[in-house]
Amino acid sequence: MRVLKTLVRLAVFVAIAATGLAAGWILFVAYPDSTRELLGVFLVVILAPVAVRTAGTIAAGIAPNYNVAEVSVSGPITRQDGGDPLSRGATGAGADAIVEQIDRANSDRSVDALLVRLNTPGGAIVPSEDIKLAVERFEGPTVAYATDTCASGGYEIASGCDEIWAREGSIVGSIGVIGSRITAADLADRLGIQYEQLTAGRYKDAGTPLKELEDDEREYLQGIVDDYYDYFVENVSQRRDLDEGVVRDTEARVYLGEHAKEKGLVDEIGTRSDVRDSLEDELGAQTVVEEFEPQYGLADRLSTGTRRVAYAFGTGIASVFSDENRPFKLR
């Protein structure tokens, strides 16, 4: 199959390149006006690399040489990419974009396996689950590879894969749920700020920071956290074939790679090369990994580029007046 794909790419490449070169020769050299002959030769020289590059792109699209898709989940998991207004993906893992990448890999007939590279402390519950469900929909072997950190929502995603790999120094686990609030009622009192409740429904403003949390409100909010936790534990237990008691006994701890393997949270310890070797054994063919990235339209790319330039320009001006660039500072 790999040899066939190579031959198809080569045939497409030669055909398109030859057509482009022949067209350039006919239009600009073979039948030129006497005043255009020199210009024709010049244009052929220009058209040649363009035709070759175009042929290579089209050939690669028709018969790609990769058979493993790699998708990265890096940073806090959110619904959409990043909080940075200037560039997507700079501050977190956007679930919508990652799901799109996985689904695109699943519909790509050249992709036989999915590699999910994880370096995330976790994040929002439902977006994490959406990525996990996309992994479970993939028709073929799926492998999670934890680099630095694979915790909480990141581990939920990993649990949706057929295998989980980690490094010896990887931090894995944190199977738990956190819900927190800030109480500013005392500060509001000192500032003379009063909270007036205008709600419909007893628990509509439960957790509002400008008032003390009542016992029944605390019980209500804790119940939501507990329900999420039960769902998380059940999910990991089923996907990893672990007893629920074993999962609960972790008490949301994190473990280094080898210890995580002893707990049954990780299948294998190794490098990315080891993961590729394992996939080669499973697929029975040499693996060529293609990293799938978000696809953005032209207008979106131009908008992002413009904002980056504006931000860089503004940052450069601000740095001139910042204290960090002054040789002497008043303390």
C-alpha positions as protocol buffer text, in pm:
chain_id: "A"
residue {
  index: 1
  type: MET
  ca { x: 0 y: 0 z: 0 }
}
residue {
  index: 2
  type: ARG
  ca { x: 281 y: 241 z: 86 }
}
residue {
  index: 3
  type: VAL
  ca { x: 461 y: 162 z: -241 }
}
residue {
  index: 4
  type: LEU
  ca { x: 137 y: 221 z: -434 }
}
residue {
  index: 5
  type: LYS
  ca { x: 86 y: 559 z: -267 }
}
residue {
  index: 6
  type: THR
  ca { x: 443 y: 659 z: -349 }
}
residue {
  index: 7
  type: LEU
  ca { x: 396 y: 564 z: -714 }
}
residue {
  index: 8
  type: VAL
  ca { x: 67 y: 759 z: -732 }
}
residue {
  index: 9
  type: ARG
  ca { x: 228 y: 1070 z: -582 }
}
residue {
  index: 10
  type: LEU
  ca { x: 522 y: 1041 z: -821 }
}
residue {
  index: 11
  type: ALA
  ca { x: 293 y: 1002 z: -1123 }
}
residue {
  index: 12
  type: VAL
  ca { x: 77 y: 1301 z: -1025 }
}
residue {
  index: 13
  type: PHE
  ca { x: 385 y: 1510 z: -953 }
}
residue {
  index: 14
  type: VAL
  ca { x: 549 y: 1433 z: -1288 }
}
residue {
  index: 15
  type: ALA
  ca { x: 227 y: 1488 z: -1482 }
}
residue {
  index: 16
  type: ILE
  ca { x: 149 y: 1828 z: -1328 }
}
residue {
  index: 17
  type: ALA
  ca { x: 509 y: 1948 z: -1338 }
}
residue {
  index: 18
  type: ALA
  ca { x: 550 y: 1841 z: -1701 }
}
residue {
  index: 19
  type: THR
  ca { x: 219 y: 2005 z: -1798 }
}
residue {
  index: 20
  type: GLY
  ca { x: 317 y: 2330 z: -1631 }
}
residue {
  index: 21
  type: LEU
  ca { x: 658 y: 2337 z: -1794 }
}
residue {
  index: 22
  type: ALA
  ca { x: 518 y: 2245 z: -2136 }
}
residue {
  index: 23
  type: ALA
  ca { x: 252 y: 2516 z: -2114 }
}
residue {
  index: 24
  type: GLY
  ca { x: 514 y: 2772 z: -2020 }
}
residue {
  index: 25
  type: TRP
  ca { x: 738 y: 2667 z: -2306 }
}
residue {
  index: 26
  type: ILE
  ca { x: 458 y: 2681 z: -2565 }
}
residue {
  index: 27
  type: LEU
  ca { x: 318 y: 3013 z: -2446 }
}
residue {
  index: 28
  type: PHE
  ca { x: 638 y: 3201 z: -2392 }
}
residue {
  index: 29
  type: VAL
  ca { x: 918 y: 3035 z: -2591 }
}
residue {
  index: 30
  type: ALA
  ca { x: 802 y: 2815 z: -2879 }
}
residue {
  index: 31
  type: TYR
  ca { x: 575 y: 3076 z: -3041 }
}
residue {
  index: 32
  type: PRO
  ca { x: 687 y: 3414 z: -2911 }
}
residue {
  index: 33
  type: ASP
  ca { x: 699 y: 3744 z: -3087 }
}
residue {
  index: 34
  type: SER
  ca { x: 1056 y: 3851 z: -3151 }
}
residue {
  index: 35
  type: THR
  ca { x: 1024 y: 4117 z: -2883 }
}
residue {
  index: 36
  type: ARG
  ca { x: 892 y: 3866 z: -2627 }
}
residue {
  index: 37
  type: GLU
  ca { x: 1146 y: 3589 z: -2667 }
}
residue {
  index: 38
  type: LEU
  ca { x: 1376 y: 3698 z: -2386 }
}
residue {
  index: 39
  type: LEU
  ca { x: 1079 y: 3768 z: -2160 }
}
residue {
  index: 40
  type: GLY
  ca { x: 940 y: 3423 z: -2242 }
}
residue {
  index: 41
  type: VAL
  ca { x: 1255 y: 3248 z: -2129 }
}
residue {
  index: 42
  type: PHE
  ca { x: 1248 y: 3452 z: -1810 }
}
residue {
  index: 43
  type: LEU
  ca { x: 886 y: 3359 z: -1739 }
}
residue {
  index: 44
  type: VAL
  ca { x: 956 y: 2990 z: -1795 }
}
residue {
  index: 45
  type: VAL
  ca { x: 1230 y: 3009 z: -1536 }
}
residue {
  index: 46
  type: ILE
  ca { x: 981 y: 3165 z: -1297 }
}
residue {
  index: 47
  type: LEU
  ca { x: 702 y: 2921 z: -1377 }
}
residue {
  index: 48
  type: ALA
  ca { x: 917 y: 2611 z: -1331 }
}
residue {
  index: 49
  type: PRO
  ca { x: 950 y: 2622 z: -949 }
}
residue {
  index: 50
  type: VAL
  ca { x: 584 y: 2726 z: -917 }
}
residue {
  index: 51
  type: ALA
  ca { x: 473 y: 2426 z: -1123 }
}
residue {
  index: 52
  type: VAL
  ca { x: 699 y: 2193 z: -926 }
}
residue {
  index: 53
  type: ARG
  ca { x: 574 y: 2324 z: -591 }
}
residue {
  index: 54
  type: THR
  ca { x: 209 y: 2305 z: -699 }
}
residue {
  index: 55
  type: ALA
  ca { x: 258 y: 1953 z: -829 }
}
residue {
  index: 56
  type: GLY
  ca { x: 411 y: 1843 z: -502 }
}
residue {
  index: 57
  type: THR
  ca { x: 125 y: 1992 z: -300 }
}
residue {
  index: 58
  type: ILE
  ca { x: -147 y: 1834 z: -513 }
}
residue {
  index: 59
  type: ALA
  ca { x: 30 y: 1498 z: -522 }
}
residue {
  index: 60
  type: ALA
  ca { x: 66 y: 1495 z: -144 }
}
residue {
  index: 61
  type: GLY
  ca { x: -304 y: 1577 z: -109 }
}
residue {
  index: 62
  type: ILE
  ca { x: -413 y: 1298 z: -343 }
}
residue {
  index: 63
  type: ALA
  ca { x: -195 y: 1028 z: -191 }
}
residue {
  index: 64
  type: PRO
  ca { x: -54 y: 1143 z: 146 }
}
residue {
  index: 65
  type: ASN
  ca { x: 231 y: 936 z: 285 }
}
residue {
  index: 66
  type: TYR
  ca { x: 130 y: 953 z: 653 }
}
residue {
  index: 67
  type: ASN
  ca { x: -69 y: 686 z: 835 }
}
residue {
  index: 68
  type: VAL
  ca { x: -81 y: 823 z: 1192 }
}
residue {
  index: 69
  type: ALA
  ca { x: -249 y: 1149 z: 1292 }
}
residue {
  index: 70
  type: GLU
  ca { x: -112 y: 1335 z: 1593 }
}
residue {
  index: 71
  type: VAL
  ca { x: -329 y: 1581 z: 1783 }
}
residue {
  index: 72
  type: SER
  ca { x: -195 y: 1797 z: 2065 }
}
residue {
  index: 73
  type: VAL
  ca { x: -381 y: 1891 z: 2384 }
}
residue {
  index: 74
  type: SER
  ca { x: -160 y: 2151 z: 2549 }
}
residue {
  index: 75
  type: GLY
  ca { x: -247 y: 2390 z: 2831 }
}
residue {
  index: 76
  type: PRO
  ca { x: -570 y: 2441 z: 3026 }
}
residue {
  index: 77
  type: ILE
  ca { x: -869 y: 2288 z: 2849 }
}
residue {
  index: 78
  type: THR
  ca { x: -1137 y: 2540 z: 2753 }
}
residue {
  index: 79
  type: ARG
  ca { x: -1433 y: 2549 z: 2516 }
}
residue {
  index: 80
  type: GLN
  ca { x: -1251 y: 2764 z: 2261 }
}
residue {
  index: 81
  type: ASP
  ca { x: -886 y: 2854 z: 2206 }
}
residue {
  index: 82
  type: GLY
  ca { x: -711 y: 3087 z: 2439 }
}
residue {
  index: 83
  type: GLY
  ca { x: -798 y: 3398 z: 2634 }
}
residue {
  index: 84
  type: ASP
  ca { x: -526 y: 3589 z: 2451 }
}
residue {
  index: 85
  type: PRO
  ca { x: -707 y: 3833 z: 2219 }
}
residue {
  index: 86
  type: LEU
  ca { x: -414 y: 3834 z: 1980 }
}
residue {
  index: 87
  type: SER
  ca { x: -352 y: 3472 z: 1895 }
}
residue {
  index: 88
  type: ARG
  ca { x: -550 y: 3151 z: 1923 }
}
residue {
  index: 89
  type: GLY
  ca { x: -412 y: 2853 z: 2105 }
}
residue {
  index: 90
  type: ALA
  ca { x: -154 y: 3056 z: 2298 }
}
residue {
  index: 91
  type: THR
  ca { x: -307 y: 3012 z: 2642 }
}
residue {
  index: 92
  type: GLY
  ca { x: -500 y: 2688 z: 2633 }
}
residue {
  index: 93
  type: ALA
  ca { x: -639 y: 2388 z: 2454 }
}
residue {
  index: 94
  type: GLY
  ca { x: -961 y: 2481 z: 2274 }
}
residue {
  index: 95
  type: ALA
  ca { x: -1190 y: 2177 z: 2275 }
}
residue {
  index: 96
  type: ASP
  ca { x: -1385 y: 2277 z: 1964 }
}
residue {
  index: 97
  type: ALA
  ca { x: -1069 y: 2301 z: 1752 }
}
residue {
  index: 98
  type: ILE
  ca { x: -926 y: 1975 z: 1890 }
}
residue {
  index: 99
  type: VAL
  ca { x: -1250 y: 1786 z: 1826 }
}
residue {
  index: 100
  type: GLU
  ca { x: -1245 y: 1918 z: 1468 }
}
residue {
  index: 101
  type: GLN
  ca { x: -889 y: 1790 z: 1422 }
}
residue {
  index: 102
  type: ILE
  ca { x: -976 y: 1444 z: 1556 }
}
residue {
  index: 103
  type: ASP
  ca { x: -1289 y: 1418 z: 1341 }
}
residue {
  index: 104
  type: ARG
  ca { x: -1090 y: 1531 z: 1036 }
}
residue {
  index: 105
  type: ALA
  ca { x: -829 y: 1263 z: 1107 }
}
residue {
  index: 106
  type: ASN
  ca { x: -1107 y: 1006 z: 1143 }
}
residue {
  index: 107
  type: SER
  ca { x: -1245 y: 1095 z: 800 }
}
residue {
  index: 108
  type: ASP
  ca { x: -899 y: 1085 z: 639 }
}
residue {
  index: 109
  type: ARG
  ca { x: -864 y: 747 z: 466 }
}
residue {
  index: 110
  type: SER
  ca { x: -486 y: 765 z: 495 }
}
residue {
  index: 111
  type: VAL
  ca { x: -499 y: 773 z: 877 }
}
residue {
  index: 112
  type: ASP
  ca { x: -489 y: 432 z: 1043 }
}
residue {
  index: 113
  type: ALA
  ca { x: -416 y: 538 z: 1403 }
}
residue {
  index: 114
  type: LEU
  ca { x: -450 y: 840 z: 1631 }
}
residue {
  index: 115
  type: LEU
  ca { x: -181 y: 969 z: 1867 }
}
residue {
  index: 116
  type: VAL
  ca { x: -301 y: 1218 z: 2130 }
}
residue {
  index: 117
  type: ARG
  ca { x: -13 y: 1414 z: 2283 }
}
residue {
  index: 118
  type: LEU
  ca { x: -109 y: 1549 z: 2625 }
}
residue {
  index: 119
  type: ASN
  ca { x: 52 y: 1820 z: 2833 }
}
residue {
  index: 120
  type: THR
  ca { x: -232 y: 1970 z: 3032 }
}
residue {
  index: 121
  type: PRO
  ca { x: -334 y: 2024 z: 3395 }
}
residue {
  index: 122
  type: GLY
  ca { x: -699 y: 1973 z: 3298 }
}
residue {
  index: 123
  type: GLY
  ca { x: -970 y: 2232 z: 3274 }
}
residue {
  index: 124
  type: ALA
  ca { x: -1340 y: 2265 z: 3204 }
}
residue {
  index: 125
  type: ILE
  ca { x: -1540 y: 1946 z: 3251 }
}
residue {
  index: 126
  type: VAL
  ca { x: -1766 y: 1936 z: 2945 }
}
residue {
  index: 127
  type: PRO
  ca { x: -1498 y: 2046 z: 2694 }
}
residue {
  index: 128
  type: SER
  ca { x: -1269 y: 1773 z: 2831 }
}
residue {
  index: 129
  type: GLU
  ca { x: -1546 y: 1520 z: 2784 }
}
residue {
  index: 130
  type: ASP
  ca { x: -1609 y: 1642 z: 2429 }
}
residue {
  index: 131
  type: ILE
  ca { x: -1247 y: 1568 z: 2335 }
}
residue {
  index: 132
  type: LYS
  ca { x: -1266 y: 1227 z: 2501 }
}
residue {
  index: 133
  type: LEU
  ca { x: -1584 y: 1143 z: 2306 }
}
residue {
  index: 134
  type: ALA
  ca { x: -1415 y: 1246 z: 1981 }
}
residue {
  index: 135
  type: VAL
  ca { x: -1125 y: 1012 z: 2065 }
}
residue {
  index: 136
  type: GLU
  ca { x: -1370 y: 728 z: 2130 }
}
residue {
  index: 137
  type: ARG
  ca { x: -1538 y: 791 z: 1793 }
}
residue {
  index: 138
  type: PHE
  ca { x: -1209 y: 742 z: 1608 }
}
residue {
  index: 139
  type: GLU
  ca { x: -1215 y: 421 z: 1404 }
}
residue {
  index: 140
  type: GLY
  ca { x: -874 y: 272 z: 1470 }
}
residue {
  index: 141
  type: PRO
  ca { x: -609 y: 237 z: 1740 }
}
residue {
  index: 142
  type: THR
  ca { x: -580 y: 538 z: 1971 }
}
residue {
  index: 143
  type: VAL
  ca { x: -281 y: 611 z: 2194 }
}
residue {
  index: 144
  type: ALA
  ca { x: -244 y: 882 z: 2457 }
}
residue {
  index: 145
  type: TYR
  ca { x: 108 y: 1005 z: 2516 }
}
residue {
  index: 146
  type: ALA
  ca { x: 163 y: 1211 z: 2833 }
}
residue {
  index: 147
  type: THR
  ca { x: 464 y: 1440 z: 2821 }
}
residue {
  index: 148
  type: ASP
  ca { x: 500 y: 1668 z: 3125 }
}
residue {
  index: 149
  type: THR
  ca { x: 152 y: 1665 z: 3277 }
}
residue {
  index: 150
  type: CYS
  ca { x: -163 y: 1463 z: 3216 }
}
residue {
  index: 151
  type: ALA
  ca { x: -397 y: 1554 z: 3500 }
}
residue {
  index: 152
  type: SER
  ca { x: -768 y: 1588 z: 3574 }
}
residue {
  index: 153
  type: GLY
  ca { x: -951 y: 1664 z: 3245 }
}
residue {
  index: 154
  type: GLY
  ca { x: -634 y: 1565 z: 3059 }
}
residue {
  index: 155
  type: TYR
  ca { x: -648 y: 1223 z: 3218 }
}
residue {
  index: 156
  type: GLU
  ca { x: -1016 y: 1192 z: 3129 }
}
residue {
  index: 157
  type: ILE
  ca { x: -917 y: 1242 z: 2764 }
}
residue {
  index: 158
  type: ALA
  ca { x: -637 y: 987 z: 2800 }
}
residue {
  index: 159
  type: SER
  ca { x: -878 y: 735 z: 2948 }
}
residue {
  index: 160
  type: GLY
  ca { x: -1072 y: 743 z: 2621 }
}
residue {
  index: 161
  type: CYS
  ca { x: -769 y: 605 z: 2434 }
}
residue {
  index: 162
  type: ASP
  ca { x: -687 y: 237 z: 2390 }
}
residue {
  index: 163
  type: GLU
  ca { x: -344 y: 284 z: 2549 }
}
residue {
  index: 164
  type: ILE
  ca { x: -181 y: 543 z: 2773 }
}
residue {
  index: 165
  type: TRP
  ca { x: 194 y: 605 z: 2758 }
}
residue {
  index: 166
  type: ALA
  ca { x: 392 y: 837 z: 2982 }
}
residue {
  index: 167
  type: ARG
  ca { x: 748 y: 931 z: 3066 }
}
residue {
  index: 168
  type: GLU
  ca { x: 907 y: 837 z: 3397 }
}
residue {
  index: 169
  type: GLY
  ca { x: 889 y: 1202 z: 3502 }
}
residue {
  index: 170
  type: SER
  ca { x: 535 y: 1264 z: 3376 }
}
residue {
  index: 171
  type: ILE
  ca { x: 276 y: 1381 z: 3629 }
}
residue {
  index: 172
  type: VAL
  ca { x: -37 y: 1171 z: 3587 }
}
residue {
  index: 173
  type: GLY
  ca { x: -370 y: 1150 z: 3767 }
}
residue {
  index: 174
  type: SER
  ca { x: -560 y: 1409 z: 3972 }
}
residue {
  index: 175
  type: ILE
  ca { x: -887 y: 1223 z: 3920 }
}
residue {
  index: 176
  type: GLY
  ca { x: -1100 y: 1472 z: 4105 }
}
residue {
  index: 177
  type: VAL
  ca { x: -1317 y: 1781 z: 4074 }
}
residue {
  index: 178
  type: ILE
  ca { x: -1264 y: 2124 z: 4221 }
}
residue {
  index: 179
  type: GLY
  ca { x: -1515 y: 2401 z: 4274 }
}
residue {
  index: 180
  type: SER
  ca { x: -1411 y: 2718 z: 4454 }
}
residue {
  index: 181
  type: ARG
  ca { x: -1547 y: 3061 z: 4540 }
}
residue {
  index: 182
  type: ILE
  ca { x: -1418 y: 3383 z: 4689 }
}
residue {
  index: 183
  type: THR
  ca { x: -1604 y: 3532 z: 4985 }
}
residue {
  index: 184
  type: ALA
  ca { x: -1586 y: 3910 z: 4992 }
}
residue {
  index: 185
  type: ALA
  ca { x: -1877 y: 3972 z: 5228 }
}
residue {
  index: 186
  type: ASP
  ca { x: -1658 y: 4114 z: 5510 }
}
residue {
  index: 187
  type: LEU
  ca { x: -1468 y: 4337 z: 5269 }
}
residue {
  index: 188
  type: ALA
  ca { x: -1798 y: 4463 z: 5126 }
}
residue {
  index: 189
  type: ASP
  ca { x: -1916 y: 4548 z: 5478 }
}
residue {
  index: 190
  type: ARG
  ca { x: -1598 y: 4745 z: 5552 }
}
residue {
  index: 191
  type: LEU
  ca { x: -1637 y: 4934 z: 5224 }
}
residue {
  index: 192
  type: GLY
  ca { x: -2003 y: 5004 z: 5291 }
}
residue {
  index: 193
  type: ILE
  ca { x: -2118 y: 4786 z: 5002 }
}
residue {
  index: 194
  type: GLN
  ca { x: -2450 y: 4612 z: 5053 }
}
residue {
  index: 195
  type: TYR
  ca { x: -2570 y: 4309 z: 4859 }
}
residue {
  index: 196
  type: GLU
  ca { x: -2939 y: 4314 z: 4770 }
}
residue {
  index: 197
  type: GLN
  ca { x: -3083 y: 3990 z: 4638 }
}
residue {
  index: 198
  type: LEU
  ca { x: -3323 y: 4009 z: 4345 }
}
residue {
  index: 199
  type: THR
  ca { x: -3365 y: 3652 z: 4227 }
}
residue {
  index: 200
  type: ALA
  ca { x: -3629 y: 3398 z: 4142 }
}
residue {
  index: 201
  type: GLY
  ca { x: -3542 y: 3058 z: 4281 }
}
residue {
  index: 202
  type: ARG
  ca { x: -3392 y: 2977 z: 4619 }
}
residue {
  index: 203
  type: TYR
  ca { x: -3045 y: 2882 z: 4491 }
}
residue {
  index: 204
  type: LYS
  ca { x: -3015 y: 3123 z: 4198 }
}
residue {
  index: 205
  type: ASP
  ca { x: -2743 y: 3328 z: 4371 }
}
residue {
  index: 206
  type: ALA
  ca { x: -2581 y: 3044 z: 4565 }
}
residue {
  index: 207
  type: GLY
  ca { x: -2208 y: 3110 z: 4568 }
}
residue {
  index: 208
  type: THR
  ca { x: -2230 y: 3484 z: 4508 }
}
residue {
  index: 209
  type: PRO
  ca { x: -1910 y: 3625 z: 4665 }
}
residue {
  index: 210
  type: LEU
  ca { x: -2079 y: 3930 z: 4821 }
}
residue {
  index: 211
  type: LYS
  ca { x: -2273 y: 3723 z: 5074 }
}
residue {
  index: 212
  type: GLU
  ca { x: -2189 y: 3449 z: 5318 }
}
residue {
  index: 213
  type: LEU
  ca { x: -2259 y: 3095 z: 5202 }
}
residue {
  index: 214
  type: GLU
  ca { x: -2549 y: 2935 z: 5390 }
}
residue {
  index: 215
  type: ASP
  ca { x: -2523 y: 2572 z: 5503 }
}
residue {
  index: 216
  type: ASP
  ca { x: -2789 y: 2451 z: 5263 }
}
residue {
  index: 217
  type: GLU
  ca { x: -2622 y: 2640 z: 4976 }
}
residue {
  index: 218
  type: ARG
  ca { x: -2288 y: 2480 z: 5059 }
}
residue {
  index: 219
  type: GLU
  ca { x: -2454 y: 2138 z: 5061 }
}
residue {
  index: 220
  type: TYR
  ca { x: -2618 y: 2213 z: 4726 }
}
residue {
  index: 221
  type: LEU
  ca { x: -2294 y: 2323 z: 4559 }
}
residue {
  index: 222
  type: GLN
  ca { x: -2096 y: 2036 z: 4712 }
}
residue {
  index: 223
  type: GLY
  ca { x: -2357 y: 1797 z: 4575 }
}
residue {
  index: 224
  type: ILE
  ca { x: -2286 y: 1921 z: 4222 }
}
residue {
  index: 225
  type: VAL
  ca { x: -1912 y: 1867 z: 4273 }
}
residue {
  index: 226
  type: ASP
  ca { x: -1978 y: 1519 z: 4413 }
}
residue {
  index: 227
  type: ASP
  ca { x: -2196 y: 1427 z: 4115 }
}
residue {
  index: 228
  type: TYR
  ca { x: -1922 y: 1534 z: 3874 }
}
residue {
  index: 229
  type: TYR
  ca { x: -1670 y: 1333 z: 4075 }
}
residue {
  index: 230
  type: ASP
  ca { x: -1886 y: 1019 z: 4070 }
}
residue {
  index: 231
  type: TYR
  ca { x: -1920 y: 1051 z: 3693 }
}
residue {
  index: 232
  type: PHE
  ca { x: -1544 y: 1101 z: 3652 }
}
residue {
  index: 233
  type: VAL
  ca { x: -1461 y: 798 z: 3868 }
}
residue {
  index: 234
  type: GLU
  ca { x: -1715 y: 578 z: 3689 }
}
residue {
  index: 235
  type: ASN
  ca { x: -1583 y: 684 z: 3349 }
}
residue {
  index: 236
  type: VAL
  ca { x: -1218 y: 610 z: 3436 }
}
residue {
  index: 237
  type: SER
  ca { x: -1314 y: 284 z: 3602 }
}
residue {
  index: 238
  type: GLN
  ca { x: -1496 y: 159 z: 3294 }
}
residue {
  index: 239
  type: ARG
  ca { x: -1244 y: 278 z: 3036 }
}
residue {
  index: 240
  type: ARG
  ca { x: -939 y: 158 z: 3229 }
}
residue {
  index: 241
  type: ASP
  ca { x: -1103 y: -161 z: 3360 }
}
residue {
  index: 242
  type: LEU
  ca { x: -1025 y: -59 z: 3717 }
}
residue {
  index: 243
  type: ASP
  ca { x: -1231 y: -113 z: 4029 }
}
residue {
  index: 244
  type: GLU
  ca { x: -1407 y: 209 z: 4133 }
}
residue {
  index: 245
  type: GLY
  ca { x: -1263 y: 171 z: 4480 }
}
residue {
  index: 246
  type: VAL
  ca { x: -910 y: 175 z: 4338 }
}
residue {
  index: 247
  type: VAL
  ca { x: -983 y: 496 z: 4150 }
}
residue {
  index: 248
  type: ARG
  ca { x: -1141 y: 661 z: 4456 }
}
residue {
  index: 249
  type: ASP
  ca { x: -848 y: 556 z: 4674 }
}
residue {
  index: 250
  type: THR
  ca { x: -621 y: 780 z: 4468 }
}
residue {
  index: 251
  type: GLU
  ca { x: -802 y: 1072 z: 4636 }
}
residue {
  index: 252
  type: ALA
  ca { x: -718 y: 1289 z: 4334 }
}
residue {
  index: 253
  type: ARG
  ca { x: -344 y: 1242 z: 4388 }
}
residue {
  index: 254
  type: VAL
  ca { x: -94 y: 1280 z: 4105 }
}
residue {
  index: 255
  type: TYR
  ca { x: 173 y: 1018 z: 4041 }
}
residue {
  index: 256
  type: LEU
  ca { x: 498 y: 1006 z: 3851 }
}
residue {
  index: 257
  type: GLY
  ca { x: 500 y: 782 z: 3546 }
}
residue {
  index: 258
  type: GLU
  ca { x: 623 y: 453 z: 3693 }
}
residue {
  index: 259
  type: HIS
  ca { x: 403 y: 485 z: 4000 }
}
residue {
  index: 260
  type: ALA
  ca { x: 106 y: 569 z: 3778 }
}
residue {
  index: 261
  type: LYS
  ca { x: 174 y: 249 z: 3586 }
}
residue {
  index: 262
  type: GLU
  ca { x: 174 y: 50 z: 3910 }
}
residue {
  index: 263
  type: LYS
  ca { x: -167 y: 202 z: 3990 }
}
residue {
  index: 264
  type: GLY
  ca { x: -301 y: 98 z: 3650 }
}
residue {
  index: 265
  type: LEU
  ca { x: -339 y: 457 z: 3532 }
}
residue {
  index: 266
  type: VAL
  ca { x: -71 y: 412 z: 3263 }
}
residue {
  index: 267
  type: ASP
  ca { x: 0 y: 116 z: 3036 }
}
residue {
  index: 268
  type: GLU
  ca { x: 358 y: 179 z: 2927 }
}
residue {
  index: 269
  type: ILE
  ca { x: 654 y: 402 z: 3008 }
}
residue {
  index: 270
  type: GLY
  ca { x: 857 y: 527 z: 2714 }
}
residue {
  index: 271
  type: THR
  ca { x: 950 y: 802 z: 2473 }
}
residue {
  index: 272
  type: ARG
  ca { x: 764 y: 918 z: 2166 }
}
residue {
  index: 273
  type: SER
  ca { x: 991 y: 695 z: 1958 }
}
residue {
  index: 274
  type: ASP
  ca { x: 882 y: 398 z: 2170 }
}
residue {
  index: 275
  type: VAL
  ca { x: 519 y: 489 z: 2103 }
}
residue {
  index: 276
  type: ARG
  ca { x: 586 y: 497 z: 1729 }
}
residue {
  index: 277
  type: ASP
  ca { x: 761 y: 159 z: 1744 }
}
residue {
  index: 278
  type: SER
  ca { x: 460 y: 14 z: 1927 }
}
residue {
  index: 279
  type: LEU
  ca { x: 223 y: 155 z: 1663 }
}
residue {
  index: 280
  type: GLU
  ca { x: 438 y: 5 z: 1388 }
}
residue {
  index: 281
  type: ASP
  ca { x: 402 y: -337 z: 1548 }
}
residue {
  index: 282
  type: GLU
  ca { x: 26 y: -291 z: 1578 }
}
residue {
  index: 283
  type: LEU
  ca { x: -24 y: -156 z: 1225 }
}
residue {
  index: 284
  type: GLY
  ca { x: 230 y: -389 z: 1066 }
}
residue {
  index: 285
  type: ALA
  ca { x: 380 y: -101 z: 871 }
}
residue {
  index: 286
  type: GLN
  ca { x: 628 y: 181 z: 914 }
}
residue {
  index: 287
  type: THR
  ca { x: 461 y: 479 z: 1079 }
}
residue {
  index: 288
  type: VAL
  ca { x: 467 y: 827 z: 934 }
}
residue {
  index: 289
  type: VAL
  ca { x: 312 y: 1078 z: 1177 }
}
residue {
  index: 290
  type: GLU
  ca { x: 130 y: 1387 z: 1055 }
}
residue {
  index: 291
  type: GLU
  ca { x: 43 y: 1656 z: 1309 }
}
residue {
  index: 292
  type: PHE
  ca { x: -312 y: 1777 z: 1254 }
}
residue {
  index: 293
  type: GLU
  ca { x: -361 y: 2144 z: 1337 }
}
residue {
  index: 294
  type: PRO
  ca { x: -664 y: 2376 z: 1346 }
}
residue {
  index: 295
  type: GLN
  ca { x: -782 y: 2502 z: 1008 }
}
residue {
  index: 296
  type: TYR
  ca { x: -862 y: 2872 z: 989 }
}
residue {
  index: 297
  type: GLY
  ca { x: -999 y: 3070 z: 698 }
}
residue {
  index: 298
  type: LEU
  ca { x: -811 y: 3344 z: 517 }
}
residue {
  index: 299
  type: ALA
  ca { x: -1004 y: 3626 z: 685 }
}
residue {
  index: 300
  type: ASP
  ca { x: -940 y: 3470 z: 1026 }
}
residue {
  index: 301
  type: ARG
  ca { x: -566 y: 3439 z: 957 }
}
residue {
  index: 302
  type: LEU
  ca { x: -543 y: 3798 z: 834 }
}
residue {
  index: 303
  type: SER
  ca { x: -730 y: 3924 z: 1140 }
}
residue {
  index: 304
  type: THR
  ca { x: -502 y: 3732 z: 1376 }
}
residue {
  index: 305
  type: GLY
  ca { x: -189 y: 3850 z: 1194 }
}
residue {
  index: 306
  type: THR
  ca { x: -301 y: 4213 z: 1207 }
}
residue {
  index: 307
  type: ARG
  ca { x: -369 y: 4194 z: 1579 }
}
residue {
  index: 308
  type: ARG
  ca { x: -31 y: 4034 z: 1643 }
}
residue {
  index: 309
  type: VAL
  ca { x: 147 y: 4313 z: 1457 }
}
residue {
  index: 310
  type: ALA
  ca { x: -50 y: 4578 z: 1646 }
}
residue {
  index: 311
  type: TYR
  ca { x: 22 y: 4409 z: 1977 }
}
residue {
  index: 312
  type: ALA
  ca { x: 394 y: 4378 z: 1903 }
}
residue {
  index: 313
  type: PHE
  ca { x: 407 y: 4745 z: 1799 }
}
residue {
  index: 314
  type: GLY
  ca { x: 228 y: 4856 z: 2115 }
}
residue {
  index: 315
  type: THR
  ca { x: 444 y: 4636 z: 2335 }
}
residue {
  index: 316
  type: GLY
  ca { x: 758 y: 4778 z: 2177 }
}
residue {
  index: 317
  type: ILE
  ca { x: 650 y: 5135 z: 2249 }
}
residue {
  index: 318
  type: ALA
  ca { x: 546 y: 5051 z: 2604 }
}
residue {
  index: 319
  type: SER
  ca { x: 879 y: 4881 z: 2675 }
}
residue {
  index: 320
  type: VAL
  ca { x: 1062 y: 5207 z: 2605 }
}
residue {
  index: 321
  type: PHE
  ca { x: 887 y: 5369 z: 2899 }
}
residue {
  index: 322
  type: SER
  ca { x: 886 y: 5069 z: 3132 }
}
residue {
  index: 323
  type: ASP
  ca { x: 1095 y: 5060 z: 3448 }
}
residue {
  index: 324
  type: GLU
  ca { x: 1273 y: 4748 z: 3326 }
}
residue {
  index: 325
  type: ASN
  ca { x: 1455 y: 4956 z: 3061 }
}
residue {
  index: 326
  type: ARG
  ca { x: 1571 y: 5230 z: 3297 }
}
residue {
  index: 327
  type: PRO
  ca { x: 1925 y: 5196 z: 3437 }
}
residue {
  index: 328
  type: PHE
  ca { x: 1826 y: 5360 z: 3765 }
}
residue {
  index: 329
  type: LYS
  ca { x: 1510 y: 5300 z: 3963 }
}
residue {
  index: 330
  type: LEU
  ca { x: 1350 y: 5474 z: 4258 }
}
residue {
  index: 331
  type: ARG
  ca { x: 1267 y: 5234 z: 4538 }
}
